[in-house]
Every structure is written in structure tokens, then in C-alpha cells.
Amino acid sequence: MQHRDELVIFWSKEDQCFVVEVPELPGCMADGANYQDAVKNAERVIEEWI
């Protein structure tokens, strides 16, 4: 099942990675070395969260 959640994606200068927050799921976050990895990791975390 595919979910359609809002993703807030930003570069963390401190962590040197992209960070993804999922506002609809409080505390649900992921990161990645590049944009694509961050989104892919977020999709996996969302599935685990649900």
C-alpha cells in the first residue's frame, strides 16, 4: 500500500546530510547522504511507522 504523506526535506549543515521530516507522523524522521537516499529512507521509515 502506498501512502501519500508530506515530506519536509532540508540540508543539515551540522550533520552534513539531507534530513526528511514527516509532519503527519510526529517524530518520524530519516536522513541520507543525498536527496534520493533521504527520500528512500523516509519511505521505509514511514512503512515501519505505520
DAFEN-V503509 format. One line per field, one symbol per residue. phi: phi as a letter, one per 40 degrees, with the letter a starting at -180 (. if undefined). psi: psi as a letter, one per 20 degrees, with the letter a starting at -180 (. if undefined). Layout:
phi=???
psi=???
This chain:
phi=.cbbbcbbbacccccfacbbbbdcbdgcaaaacbdccccccccccccccc
psi=ppqnqppopqpohgilrpppqnhinpioqrrqhrgghggghggghgghg.
